[in-house]
Amino acid sequence: MIKKYFGTDGIRGKVNKEKINGEMFFRFGLAAGTYFKNLKKNKQIAVIAKDTRLSGYTLEPALVSGLASAGMHVYTLGPLPTNGLAMLTKQMKANLGIMITASHNPHYDNGLKLFGPDGLKLSDRIEKKIEKLIDSNISKNLSDTFKLGRVKRLEDANDRYINILKSNFPKKFNLKGIKIALDCANGAGYKAAPKLFRSLGAKVYTSGVSPNGFNINNKCGSTFPNSIKSLAKKHKVNLGISLDGDADRVILCNEKYEIVDGDQIIAMLADRWKRKKILKGGVVGTLMSNYGLEKYFKTKRIKFVRSKVGDKHVKELMKKNKFNLGGEQSGHIILGKFATTGDGLLVALEVLYSMRKGIKSSKLFNLFNLTPQILENVEVKDKSIINSVKCKKSIKLSSKLINESGRMLVRASGTESKIRIMGESHDRALLLKCIKIVKKSIK
């Protein structure tokens, strides 16, 4: 059964269109509250955080109203990184946590990421059950007036999150003498990230810490690496850290001002964790992970498996295989030893911890050569075009042409109205030809 509202990573879309508006957010809150309320007989609690989009301040009250109408007591946390919300959901023993965000998307998009009491993103099975409740008769799920939930603001959410992050490292660990360039994408990490690194003694140079409701991810953050590269170069730092809108992704910049993507970060962590005997089982990547990473892990005898795109699917496969490391090229990296979802701040801390004995960041990375990769996004009105006979034929033909010299991956985006075409090969001319064949069939 195809899901109506949930995509690759929660619910997402353009604000005040179709599913992203006050009426639908009331329904989302009522449905999620009803589902999770029925799983627990004691105190019913939901926690809500958000990024810095202006629309969050219009959608949050509707969501809160839906949850309280279902009988859930609601704590609002304000702007907070996504994994901070996941961590506090567990710490507060809440029934569920909801993050109002569209992650790396522009300000005119928004959405929801839902977490269960274990701090994990919801399975497809639970999402389908909630979808049935969303479309059901509202009056059936409204609580009696004396069972309505109460709403309270929690002012110290960022401090609680920072304390949890720091508790994962030795008390003596500090960043004195380290210079950091930090781009917070004018998003959810604009408070927590600078405060965290400064509290450990680092000299921090920031950008993307002045959100105005519209500038989230705008020519800044992990999807615009030139920003962190410029900041790192200007201040001659030891490490550049670039987050996305909800701070669950991280892209790095070393002291030579070279950009380090998620695949290179994962390779470094896996190699280090294996040497320290911390790595369990192997590593989970995705269909988008670079072929060079897969070949590197073969040489290191590290088991590597691919999941569908989306850190939720990465985590599910990690759990199934009992692995404790996984992630995506985009910078979604899950450190299973510490977290249940991607966390840019936590990954950056782990990298900085690896540098604590004076090791330069450039020495940690570039452990393998990337297989040249081209990704093209084609905007479409209807993503089901990918299932057309013409499109299927073009995908089959391009895959046959590239054969053993590379690979092709064509998929519908789970978060945007786009078909994503990705090809990998050292033969650039052949790669461009294969991408053109698929692109033409879609257009």
ZADREN-527851 format. One record per residue: x, z, y of N, C-alpha, C in turn; residue in one letter. Coordinates in steps of 0.2 Angstrom, whole numbers, padded with zeros to 4 digits, always signed. Atoms other than C-alpha are relative to their C-alpha. Layout:
N
XZYXZYXZYA/...
This chain:
443
+0004+0000-0006+0000+0000+0000+0004+0000+0006M/-0004+0000-0006+0007-0005+0017-0003+0005+0005I/+0002-0005-0005+0007+0008+0030-0002-0003+0007K/+0003+0002-0006-0003+0006+0046+0003+0002+0006K/-0002-0003-0006+0005+0017+0058+0008+0002-0001Y/-0007-0002+0001+0022+0023+0051+0005-0006-0002F/-0005+0005+0001+0037+0012+0051+0006+0002-0004G/-0007-0003+0003+0056+0014+0046+0001+0007+0001T/-0002-0006-0002+0058+0029+0056-0006+0003+0004D/+0006-0002-0003+0041+0037+0060-0005-0005+0003G/+0004+0004-0003+0029+0030+0072+0003-0002+0007I/-0003+0002-0006+0034+0019+0087-0003-0006+0002R/+0003+0006-0003+0028+0006+0099+0000+0001+0008G/+0000+0000-0007+0025+0002+0117-0005+0005+0003K/+0004-0006-0003+0017+0016+0128-0006-0003+0003V/+0007+0002-0003-0002+0014+0132-0002-0007-0003N/+0002+0006+0004-0003+0000+0119-0002+0002-0007K/+0002-0001+0007-0012+0001+0102+0001+0007-0002E/-0001-0007+0003-0005+0017+0094+0003+0005+0004K/-0003-0005-0004+0005+0025+0107-0003+0001+0007I/+0004-0003-0006-0007+0033+0119-0003+0006-0001N/+0003-0007+0001-0016+0049+0122-0005+0001-0005G/+0005-0001+0005-0031+0046+0111+0003+0000-0007E/-0003+0000+0007-0020+0041+0096+0005+0006-0001M/-0004-0006+0001-0008+0056+0099-0004+0006-0002F/+0005-0006+0002-0023+0068+0098-0001-0001-0007F/+0001+0002+0007-0027+0059+0081+0006+0002-0004R/-0006-0001+0004-0009+0060+0075+0001+0008-0001F/-0001-0007+0000-0008+0079+0080-0006+0003-0005G/+0005-0003+0004-0025+0083+0072+0001-0002-0008L/-0001+0002+0007-0021+0073+0056+0006+0004-0003A/-0006-0003+0002-0003+0080+0054-0002+0008-0001A/+0002-0007+0000-0010+0098+0058-0004+0002-0006G/+0005-0001+0006-0024+0096+0045+0004+0000-0007T/-0004+0001+0007-0012+0090+0031+0004+0006-0001Y/-0005-0006+0002+0001+0104+0033-0003+0007+0000F/+0003-0007+0000-0011+0118+0037-0003+0001-0007K/+0003-0001+0007-0019+0115+0020+0006+0002-0005N/-0005-0001+0004-0002+0118+0012+0002+0007+0000L/-0002-0007-0001+0000+0136+0018-0006+0004+0002K/+0006-0004-0001-0012+0150+0019+0002+0005+0006K/-0002-0005-0005-0002+0161+0031+0000-0003+0007N/+0000+0002-0007+0002+0159+0049+0002-0008+0001K/-0001+0007-0001+0001+0140+0054+0004-0001+0007Q/-0004+0002-0006+0015+0134+0066+0003-0007+0000I/-0003+0007-0002+0021+0117+0073+0004+0001+0006A/-0005+0000-0006+0036+0115+0084+0000-0008+0002V/+0000+0007-0003+0037+0100+0096+0006+0000+0005I/-0005+0001-0005+0052+0093+0105-0001-0007+0002A/+0000+0007-0002+0055+0077+0114+0006-0003+0004K/-0005+0002-0004+0067+0066+0123-0002-0001+0007D/+0001-0001-0008+0067+0062+0142-0004-0006+0003T/+0004+0005-0003+0055+0047+0143-0006+0003+0004R/+0005-0002-0004+0042+0049+0157-0007+0001-0004L/+0007+0000+0004+0028+0045+0144+0000+0006-0004S/+0000-0006+0004+0033+0060+0134-0004+0006+0003G/+0004-0005-0003+0025+0071+0147-0008-0001+0000Y/+0008+0002+0001+0008+0062+0145-0002+0000-0007T/+0002+0001+0007+0009+0060+0126+0000+0007-0003L/-0001-0006+0003+0014+0078+0122-0006+0004+0001E/+0006-0004+0000-0002+0087+0129-0005-0002-0005P/+0004+0003+0005-0012+0075+0118+0001+0002-0007A/-0002-0002+0006-0002+0079+0103-0001+0008-0001L/+0001-0007+0001-0002+0098+0106-0008+0001-0001V/+0007-0001+0001-0021+0097+0108-0003-0002-0007S/+0002+0002+0006-0023+0088+0092+0002+0006-0005G/-0003-0005+0004-0012+0101+0083-0004+0007+0000L/+0004-0006-0001-0021+0116+0091-0007+0000-0003A/+0007+0002+0002-0038+0108+0087+0000+0001-0008S/+0000-0001+0007-0033+0108+0069+0002+0007-0003A/-0001-0007+0001-0029+0127+0070+0008+0002-0001G/-0007-0002+0000-0010+0126+0072+0002+0003+0006M/-0003-0003-0006+0000+0137+0083+0006-0004+0002H/-0005+0005-0002+0011+0126+0093+0006+0003+0005V/-0006-0002-0005+0029+0130+0101+0002-0007+0003Y/-0003+0006-0003+0035+0116+0113+0007+0002+0002T/-0007-0002-0001+0054+0116+0115+0003-0004+0006L/-0003+0004-0006+0056+0103+0129+0005-0005-0003G/-0005+0005+0002+0070+0090+0128+0005+0003-0005P/-0005-0003+0005+0081+0093+0112+0001-0006-0005L/-0002+0005+0005+0091+0082+0100-0005+0001-0006P/+0004+0000+0005+0081+0077+0085+0002+0005-0006T/-0002-0005+0006+0091+0087+0072+0000+0007+0003N/+0002-0007-0003+0089+0102+0084-0007+0002-0002G/+0007-0001+0002+0071+0100+0081-0001+0002-0008L/+0001-0001+0007+0073+0099+0062+0003+0006-0002A/-0003-0007+0001+0085+0114+0062-0005+0006+0002M/+0004-0006-0003+0073+0125+0072-0007+0000-0004L/+0006+0000+0004+0058+0119+0061+0001+0005-0006T/-0002-0004+0006+0067+0127+0046+0001+0007+0002K/-0002-0007-0002+0074+0142+0056-0007+0004+0001Q/+0006-0003-0002+0056+0146+0063-0005+0001-0006M/+0005+0000+0006+0048+0144+0045-0006-0003+0002K/+0006+0003-0002+0036+0132+0053-0003-0005-0005A/+0003+0004+0004+0024+0121+0044+0003-0007+0001N/-0002+0007-0002+0030+0105+0053+0004+0000+0006L/-0003+0001-0007+0041+0099+0067-0001-0008+0002G/+0001+0006-0003+0037+0084+0078+0005-0002+0006I/-0004+0003-0006+0049+0074+0089-0003-0006+0003M/+0003+0006-0003+0042+0063+0102+0006-0004+0003I/-0005+0004-0002+0054+0049+0104+0000-0007-0003T/-0001+0007+0003+0058+0031+0102+0007-0002-0001A/-0007+0001+0002+0076+0034+0098+0004-0004+0005S/-0004+0004-0004+0087+0020+0105-0004-0005+0004H/+0004+0005-0003+0073+0010+0111-0001+0001+0008N/+0000-0001-0007+0070+0007+0130-0006+0005+0002P/+0004-0005-0003+0060+0019+0141-0008-0002-0001H/+0007+0002+0001+0043+0009+0139-0002+0000-0007Y/+0002-0002+0007+0043+0013+0120+0000+0007-0001D/+0000-0007+0002+0039+0030+0113-0003+0000-0007N/+0002-0001+0007+0034+0037+0096+0001+0007-0002G/-0001-0006+0003+0035+0051+0084+0004+0000-0006L/-0004-0001+0007+0047+0058+0070-0003+0006-0002K/+0003-0006+0003+0039+0070+0058+0005+0003-0005L/-0004-0004+0005+0048+0084+0048-0004+0005-0003F/+0003-0005+0003+0042+0095+0035+0003+0007+0001G/-0003-0007-0001+0045+0114+0033+0007+0000-0002P/-0007+0000+0003+0062+0110+0024+0004-0004+0005D/-0004+0004-0004+0068+0100+0039+0001-0007-0001G/-0001+0006+0002+0067+0084+0030-0006-0005+0003L/+0005+0005-0002+0058+0068+0036-0005-0001-0005K/+0005+0000+0005+0042+0065+0027+0001-0006-0004L/+0000+0006+0004+0041+0054+0012-0006-0005+0001S/+0005+0005-0001+0031+0038+0011-0007+0002-0003D/+0006-0003+0003+0018+0047+0000-0004+0004+0005R/+0003-0004-0005+0015+0060+0013-0003-0004+0006I/+0002+0004-0006+0015+0048+0027-0007-0004-0001E/+0006+0003+0002+0001+0038+0018-0006+0005+0000K/+0005-0005+0000-0009+0054+0016-0002+0002+0007K/+0002-0002-0007-0008+0058+0034-0004-0006+0004I/+0003+0006-0003-0013+0040+0039-0007+0000-0002E/+0007+0000+0002-0029+0042+0029-0004+0005+0005K/+0003-0005-0005-0033+0058+0040+0000-0003+0007L/+0001+0002-0007-0029+0049+0056-0006-0005+0001I/+0006+0005+0000-0043+0036+0052-0006+0003-0002D/+0006-0004+0002-0055+0049+0046-0004+0002+0006S/+0005-0002-0006-0070+0056+0056+0003+0007+0003N/-0003-0006-0004-0062+0068+0069-0004+0007-0001I/+0004-0007+0000-0076+0081+0068+0001+0004-0007S/-0001-0003+0007-0072+0084+0049+0006+0005+0000K/-0006-0004+0000-0055+0091+0054+0001+0005+0006N/-0001-0005-0006-0058+0101+0070-0002+0007-0003L/+0001-0007+0002-0057+0120+0068-0005+0003+0004S/+0005-0004-0003-0070+0133+0072+0004+0003+0006D/-0003-0002-0006-0067+0139+0090+0004+0007-0001T/-0004-0006+0001-0061+0156+0084+0006-0001-0005F/-0006+0002+0004-0048+0147+0073+0005-0005+0003K/-0004+0004-0003-0040+0137+0086+0007+0002+0001L/-0007-0002-0001-0021+0137+0088+0002+0002+0007G/-0002-0002-0007-0012+0145+0103+0007-0005+0001R/-0006+0004-0002+0002+0136+0113+0005+0004+0004V/-0005-0004-0004+0018+0143+0119+0007-0004+0001K/-0006+0004-0002+0034+0136+0127+0006+0005-0002R/-0006-0003+0002+0051+0141+0119+0006-0002+0005L/-0005+0002-0005+0064+0141+0133+0007-0001-0002E/-0007+0000+0002+0080+0144+0123+0001-0005-0006D/+0000+0004+0006+0078+0130+0110+0007-0003+0000A/-0007+0003+0000+0095+0121+0116+0005+0005-0002N/-0005-0005+0001+0104+0137+0115+0000+0002-0008D/+0001-0001+0007+0097+0141+0097+0004-0005-0004R/-0003+0005+0004+0102+0124+0091+0008+0000+0001Y/-0007+0000-0001+0120+0125+0099+0003+0006-0005I/-0002-0005+0004+0122+0142+0090+0000-0002-0008N/+0000+0002+0007+0117+0134+0073+0006-0005-0001I/-0006+0005+0001+0130+0120+0075+0006+0004+0000L/-0007-0004-0001+0144+0132+0080+0001+0004-0007K/-0001-0004+0006+0140+0143+0065+0003-0004-0006S/-0002+0004+0006+0145+0129+0053+0008-0001+0000N/-0007+0001-0001+0163+0130+0059+0003+0007+0000F/-0003-0007+0000+0176+0145+0058-0001+0002+0008P/+0001-0003-0007+0174+0157+0073+0006-0002+0005K/-0006+0001-0004+0192+0153+0079+0000-0007+0002K/+0000+0007-0002+0188+0135+0080-0001-0001+0008F/+0001+0001-0007+0190+0129+0098+0003-0007+0002N/-0002+0007-0003+0193+0113+0109+0005+0001+0006L/-0004-0001-0005+0205+0120+0121+0006-0005+0000K/-0005+0005-0001+0217+0106+0128-0003-0007-0002G/+0003+0006+0002+0205+0093+0122-0004-0003+0005I/+0004+0003-0005+0198+0080+0134-0005-0005-0003K/+0006+0004+0004+0181+0072+0129-0004-0004+0006I/+0005+0004-0004+0171+0058+0137-0006+0000-0004A/+0006-0001+0003+0153+0060+0134-0006-0003+0003L/+0005+0004-0003+0139+0048+0136-0007+0002-0004D/+0006-0003+0003+0122+0056+0133-0006-0005+0000C/+0006+0005+0000+0111+0040+0136-0006+0002+0004A/+0005-0003-0003+0101+0050+0148-0006+0002-0004N/+0005-0001+0005+0092+0056+0133+0000+0008-0002G/+0001-0007+0002+0088+0072+0123+0006+0004-0001A/-0006-0005+0001+0106+0078+0121+0003+0001+0007G/-0003-0001-0006+0109+0078+0140+0002+0008+0002Y/-0001-0007-0001+0108+0097+0140+0005+0003-0005K/-0004-0004+0006+0115+0103+0123+0007-0003-0001A/-0006+0003+0002+0129+0091+0121+0006+0002+0005A/-0006-0002-0004+0140+0095+0137+0001+0008-0001P/-0001-0008+0000+0136+0114+0135+0003+0002-0007K/-0003-0001+0006+0141+0113+0117+0008+0000+0000L/-0007+0002-0001+0158+0105+0120+0004+0005+0005F/-0003-0004-0005+0162+0115+0135+0000+0007-0002R/-0001-0007+0002+0158+0132+0127+0005+0001-0005S/-0005-0001+0005+0171+0128+0114+0007-0002+0004L/-0006+0001-0004+0184+0125+0128+0002-0007+0002G/-0002+0007-0002+0185+0106+0130-0001-0001+0007A/+0001+0003-0006+0187+0097+0146-0005-0006-0001K/+0005+0005+0001+0171+0086+0147-0001-0004+0006V/+0002+0004-0006+0168+0071+0158-0006-0004-0003Y/+0007+0003+0002+0150+0065+0157-0003-0006+0004T/+0004+0005-0003+0139+0051+0160-0007+0000-0004S/+0006+0000+0004+0121+0048+0155-0003+0007+0000G/+0003-0007+0000+0116+0066+0160-0005+0001+0006V/+0005+0000-0006+0104+0062+0174-0006-0004-0001S/+0006+0003+0002+0088+0057+0166-0006+0000+0005P/+0005+0000-0005+0074+0051+0177-0007-0003-0003N/+0006+0002+0004+0061+0046+0164+0000-0007-0001G/-0001+0008+0001+0066+0027+0165+0006-0002-0002F/-0006+0003+0002+0084+0026+0162+0003+0002-0007N/-0002-0001+0007+0085+0032+0144+0003-0006-0003I/-0003+0006+0004+0097+0020+0134+0001-0006+0005N/-0001+0006-0005+0098+0009+0150+0007-0001+0002N/-0007+0001-0001+0115+0002+0149+0005+0006-0001K/-0004-0006+0002+0122+0018+0142-0002+0002-0007C/+0001-0002+0007+0123+0027+0125+0003-0004-0005G/-0003+0003+0006+0127+0021+0108-0001-0007-0001S/+0001+0007+0000+0119+0004+0110+0003-0004+0005T/-0004+0004-0006+0130+0000+0125+0007+0004+0000F/-0006-0003+0000+0147+0005+0120+0005-0001+0005P/-0005+0001-0006+0156-0002+0135+0000+0006+0005N/+0001-0005-0005+0149+0013+0145+0005+0006-0002S/-0004-0005+0002+0159+0026+0134+0007-0002+0000I/-0007+0003+0000+0174+0014+0133+0003+0001+0007K/-0002-0001-0008+0175+0014+0153+0001+0007+0002S/-0001-0007-0002+0173+0033+0154+0006+0003-0003L/-0006-0002+0004+0186+0036+0141+0007-0002+0003A/-0005+0003-0003+0198+0024+0149+0002+0003+0007K/+0000-0003-0007+0195+0032+0167+0004+0006+0000K/-0002-0006+0001+0199+0049+0161+0006+0002-0005H/-0005-0001+0004+0212+0046+0148-0001+0006-0005K/+0002-0006+0004+0203+0057+0135+0003-0001-0007V/-0002+0000+0007+0207+0062+0117-0006-0004-0004N/+0005+0003+0004+0190+0056+0111-0006-0001+0004L/+0006+0002-0004+0174+0047+0118-0006+0001-0005G/+0006-0001+0004+0157+0052+0111-0006-0003+0003I/+0006+0004-0003+0142+0041+0114-0006+0001-0005S/+0006-0002+0003+0124+0047+0109-0005-0005+0001L/+0005+0004-0002+0108+0038+0108-0006+0004+0003D/+0005-0004-0004+0091+0043+0116-0002+0006-0003G/+0002-0007+0003+0087+0057+0104+0006+0003-0004D/-0006-0004+0002+0105+0061+0099+0001+0000-0007A/-0001+0000+0007+0104+0057+0081+0005-0005-0003D/-0005+0005+0001+0116+0043+0082+0006+0002+0004R/-0006-0001-0004+0134+0043+0088+0005-0006-0002V/-0005+0005+0001+0147+0030+0091+0006+0003+0004I/-0006-0003-0003+0165+0035+0095+0005-0005+0004L/-0006+0004-0003+0180+0029+0106+0006+0004-0001C/-0006-0004+0001+0197+0034+0101+0005+0000+0007N/-0004+0000-0006+0212+0037+0113+0003-0006+0002E/-0003+0007-0002+0217+0019+0113-0006-0004+0003K/+0006+0003-0003+0199+0015+0120-0003-0005-0005Y/+0003+0005+0005+0194+0006+0103-0007+0004-0002E/+0006-0002+0002+0176+0008+0098+0000+0001-0007I/+0000-0001+0007+0173+0016+0081-0008+0001-0002V/+0007-0001+0002+0156+0013+0073-0001+0004-0006D/+0002-0004+0005+0146+0022+0060+0004-0001-0007G/-0003+0001+0006+0154+0014+0045+0007+0002+0000D/-0007-0002-0001+0172+0018+0051+0000+0008+0000Q/+0001-0007+0000+0166+0036+0054-0001+0003-0007I/+0001-0002+0007+0159+0037+0036+0006+0000-0004I/-0006+0000+0005+0175+0031+0028+0004+0005+0001A/-0005-0006-0001+0185+0044+0037-0002+0006-0003M/+0003-0006+0002+0173+0058+0033+0001+0000-0008L/+0000+0000+0007+0172+0053+0015+0007+0001-0003A/-0007-0001+0002+0191+0051+0013+0002+0007+0001D/-0002-0007-0001+0194+0068+0021-0004+0005-0005R/+0004-0005+0005+0180+0077+0011+0002-0001-0007W/-0003+0000+0007+0187+0070-0005+0006+0004-0001K/-0006-0003+0000+0204+0076-0001-0001+0008+0000R/+0001-0007+0000+0197+0093+0003-0005+0003-0005K/+0004-0002+0005+0186+0093-0012-0007+0002+0002K/+0007-0002-0003+0170+0094-0001-0005-0005-0002I/+0004+0006+0002+0163+0077-0006-0003+0001-0007L/+0004-0001+0006+0149+0078-0019-0003-0007-0002K/+0002+0006+0003+0146+0063-0030+0002-0006+0003G/-0001+0006-0003+0148+0049-0018-0003-0001+0007G/+0002+0001-0007+0142+0041-0002-0006-0005+0000V/+0006+0004+0000+0125+0033+0002+0001-0004+0007V/+0001+0004-0006+0125+0018+0014-0006-0004+0000G/+0006+0004+0000+0112+0005+0018+0001-0007-0001T/-0001+0007+0001+0109-0013+0016+0004-0003+0006L/-0004+0002-0006+0117-0015+0033+0007+0002+0000M/-0007-0003+0000+0133-0006+0029+0005-0006-0002S/-0005+0005+0001+0148-0017+0030+0003-0001-0007N/-0003+0001+0007+0155-0025+0014+0007+0002+0000Y/-0007-0003+0000+0172-0020+0020+0000+0008-0002G/+0001-0007+0002+0166-0002+0018-0001+0001-0008L/+0001+0000+0007+0160-0005+0000+0007-0001-0004E/-0007+0002+0004+0177-0013-0005+0005+0006+0001K/-0004-0006-0001+0186+0002+0003-0001+0005-0005Y/+0002-0005+0004+0177+0014-0007+0002-0001-0007F/-0002+0002+0007+0181+0005-0023+0007+0001-0001K/-0007-0001+0000+0199+0006-0019+0002+0008-0001T/-0001-0007-0001+0197+0025-0016-0004+0004-0006K/+0004-0003+0006+0186+0027-0032-0005+0005+0002R/+0006-0004-0002+0172+0034-0022-0006-0004-0001I/+0006+0003+0002+0155+0030-0028-0004-0002+0006K/+0003+0002-0006+0145+0020-0015-0007-0003-0003F/+0006+0003+0001+0126+0016-0016-0003-0002+0006V/+0003+0002-0006+0115+0007-0004-0008+0001+0000R/+0008-0001-0001+0097+0012+0002-0003-0005+0005S/+0004+0003-0006+0084+0004+0013+0003+0002+0006K/-0002-0002-0006+0088+0004+0031-0005+0006+0003V/+0004-0006-0003+0083+0021+0040+0003+0006-0003G/-0003-0006+0003+0091+0038+0038-0005+0004-0004D/+0005-0003+0004+0075+0044+0030+0002-0002-0008K/-0001+0003+0007+0079+0032+0015+0007+0002-0002H/-0006-0002+0001+0097+0037+0016+0000+0007-0003V/+0001-0007+0002+0093+0056+0014-0004+0000-0007K/+0003+0000+0006+0081+0052+0000+0004-0002-0006E/-0004+0002+0005+0094+0043-0010+0006+0005-0001L/-0005-0006+0000+0107+0057-0006-0003+0005-0005M/+0003-0005+0004+0095+0069-0013-0001-0002-0008K/+0001+0002+0007+0091+0059-0029+0007+0000-0004K/-0007+0001+0003+0110+0056-0032+0004+0006+0000N/-0003-0007-0001+0115+0074-0027+0007-0002+0004K/-0006+0002-0004+0127+0066-0014-0001+0005+0007F/+0001-0004-0006+0131+0076+0002+0003-0004+0006N/-0002+0004-0006+0137+0061+0014-0004-0006-0001L/+0004+0006+0000+0127+0046+0019-0001-0002+0008G/+0001+0002-0006+0124+0036+0034-0001-0008+0001G/+0001+0007-0002+0122+0019+0044+0005-0002+0005E/-0005+0003-0005+0133+0008+0054-0002+0001+0007Q/+0002-0002-0007+0123+0012+0069+0002+0007+0003S/-0002-0006-0002+0129+0029+0069-0004+0006-0002G/+0004-0005+0003+0115+0038+0060+0004+0003-0006H/-0004-0003+0005+0126+0050+0049-0002+0006-0002I/+0002-0007+0002+0120+0064+0038+0005+0004-0004I/-0005-0005+0003+0132+0078+0034-0005+0005-0004L/+0004-0004+0004+0122+0085+0019+0002+0007-0001G/-0003-0006+0000+0133+0100+0019-0003+0005+0005K/+0002-0003-0006+0126+0105+0036-0007-0002+0002F/+0006+0002-0003+0110+0095+0040-0004-0004-0004A/+0004+0004+0004+0095+0086+0034-0002-0007+0003T/+0001+0007-0003+0095+0071+0046+0006-0001+0004T/-0006+0002-0004+0107+0062+0057+0001+0004+0006G/-0001-0004-0006+0115+0072+0071+0007-0002+0003D/-0006+0002-0004+0127+0065+0084+0005+0005+0002G/-0004-0005-0002+0133+0081+0090+0004+0003-0006L/-0003-0003+0006+0137+0088+0073+0005-0004-0003L/-0005+0004+0003+0146+0073+0067+0006+0000+0005V/-0006+0000-0005+0157+0073+0083+0004+0006-0001A/-0004-0006+0001+0161+0091+0080+0004+0000-0006L/-0003+0001+0006+0166+0087+0062+0007-0004+0001E/-0006+0005-0002+0178+0073+0069+0005+0004+0004V/-0005-0004-0004+0185+0085+0082+0003+0006-0004L/-0003-0005+0004+0188+0098+0069+0006-0003-0004Y/-0005+0004+0003+0198+0085+0060+0006-0001+0004S/-0006+0001-0004+0209+0083+0075+0003+0006+0003M/-0002-0006-0003+0212+0101+0078+0007+0002+0000R/-0007-0001+0000+0230+0101+0073+0004-0005+0004K/-0004+0005-0004+0235+0088+0086+0000-0007-0002G/+0000+0006+0003+0230+0073+0076-0004-0005+0005I/+0003+0004-0005+0226+0058+0087-0006-0004-0004K/+0006+0003+0003+0208+0050+0084+0002-0007-0003S/-0002+0007+0002+0216+0033+0082+0003+0000-0007S/-0003-0001+0007+0225+0040+0066-0005+0001-0005K/+0005-0002+0005+0209+0045+0058-0004-0006-0002L/+0005+0005+0001+0199+0029+0059+0004-0007-0002F/-0003+0007+0002+0202+0010+0055+0003+0000-0007N/-0003+0000+0007+0204+0014+0036-0001-0006-0004L/+0002+0006+0004+0197-0003+0031-0001-0005+0005F/+0002+0005-0004+0195-0020+0038-0007-0002-0001N/+0007+0002+0000+0178-0025+0043-0001-0007-0002L/+0001+0006+0002+0171-0040+0035-0004-0003+0006T/+0004+0002-0006+0165-0051+0050-0008+0000-0001P/+0008-0001+0000+0146-0048+0053-0003-0002+0006Q/+0004+0003-0006+0134-0057+0064-0008+0003-0002I/+0007-0002+0001+0117-0049+0067-0004-0003+0006L/+0004+0004-0005+0103-0059+0076-0007+0003-0001E/+0007-0002+0000+0086-0052+0081-0005-0005+0003N/+0004+0005-0002+0072-0064+0082-0007+0003+0002V/+0007-0003-0002+0056-0058+0092-0006-0004-0003E/+0006+0003+0003+0040-0062+0083-0007+0003+0002V/+0007-0003-0001+0021-0059+0085-0002+0003-0006K/+0003-0003+0006+0018-0056+0067+0006+0000-0005D/-0006-0001+0004+0032-0049+0056-0001-0002-0007K/+0002+0002+0007+0023-0055+0040+0003-0007-0001S/-0003+0007+0000+0031-0072+0044+0005+0000-0005I/-0005-0001+0005+0045-0066+0033-0002-0002-0007I/+0003+0001+0007+0034-0068+0018-0003-0007-0001N/+0003+0007+0000+0029-0086+0022+0005-0004-0005S/-0003+0005+0005+0034-0100+0009+0007-0003+0003V/-0005+0003-0003+0045-0108+0022+0006+0004+0001K/-0006-0005-0002+0055-0093+0027+0003+0003-0007C/-0003-0002+0006+0057-0087+0009+0005-0006-0003K/-0005+0005+0002+0065-0104+0005+0006-0001+0004K/-0006+0001-0004+0077-0104+0019+0004+0006-0001S/-0004-0006+0002+0083-0086+0014+0003-0001-0006I/-0002+0002+0007+0085-0092-0004+0006-0005+0001K/-0005+0005-0001+0095-0107+0002+0006+0002+0004L/-0006-0003-0003+0106-0098+0014+0004+0005-0004S/-0003-0004+0005+0110-0085+0001+0004-0004-0005S/-0004+0005+0005+0115-0099-0011+0006-0003+0003K/-0006+0003-0004+0126-0107+0002+0006+0005+0001L/-0005-0005-0001+0135-0091+0006+0003+0003-0006I/-0002-0002+0007+0136-0086-0012+0005+0006+0000N/-0005-0005+0001+0152-0076-0016+0005+0001+0006E/-0004-0001-0006+0160-0078+0001-0003+0005+0005S/+0003-0005-0005+0148-0066+0009-0007+0002-0002G/+0007-0002+0002+0130-0060+0009-0004-0001+0006R/+0005+0001-0005+0114-0063+0019-0005+0006-0001M/+0005-0005+0000+0101-0050+0023-0005-0001+0006L/+0006+0001-0005+0084-0054+0032-0005+0005-0002V/+0005-0005+0001+0072-0040+0035-0004+0000+0006R/+0005-0001-0006+0057-0036+0046+0002+0007+0003A/-0002-0006-0004+0062-0022+0059-0006+0005-0002S/+0005-0005+0001+0053-0006+0055-0002+0004+0007G/+0001-0003-0006+0053-0001+0073-0002-0004+0006T/+0001+0005-0006+0051-0017+0084-0003-0006-0003E/+0003+0007+0002+0042-0034+0083+0005-0005-0001S/-0005+0004+0000+0057-0042+0077+0002-0001-0008K/-0003+0002+0007+0065-0051+0061+0007+0001+0001I/-0007-0001-0001+0083-0045+0059+0004-0005-0005R/-0004+0004+0004+0095-0058+0052+0007+0002+0000I/-0007-0003+0000+0112-0051+0046+0004-0004-0005M/-0004+0003+0005+0126-0061+0038+0007+0003+0000G/-0007-0002+0001+0143-0056+0032+0005-0005-0003E/-0005+0005+0004+0158-0068+0028+0006-0001+0005S/-0006+0002-0004+0176-0072+0033-0001-0007+0002H/+0001+0007-0002+0170-0090+0034-0006+0000+0006D/+0005+0000-0006+0162-0090+0052-0005-0006+0000R/+0004+0006-0001+0156-0108+0052-0006+0000-0005A/+0005+0000+0005+0147-0106+0036-0005+0006+0001L/+0004-0006-0002+0140-0089+0042-0005-0002+0005L/+0004+0002-0006+0133-0097+0058-0005-0005-0003L/+0005+0005+0002+0125-0111+0048-0005+0003-0004K/+0005-0004+0004+0116-0099+0036-0005+0003+0004C/+0005-0004-0004+0109-0089+0050-0004-0005+0004I/+0004+0005-0003+0103-0105+0059-0005-0002-0004K/+0005+0002+0005+0094-0110+0043-0006+0004+0000I/+0006-0005+0000+0084-0094+0043-0003+0000+0006V/+0002+0000-0006+0082-0093+0061-0005-0005+0002K/+0005+0006-0001+0074-0110+0062-0006+0000-0004K/+0007-0001+0004+0061-0106+0048-0004+0005+0003S/+0004-0005-0003+0056-0091+0058-0003-0002+0006I/+0003+0002-0007+0054-0099+0075-0005-0006-0001K/
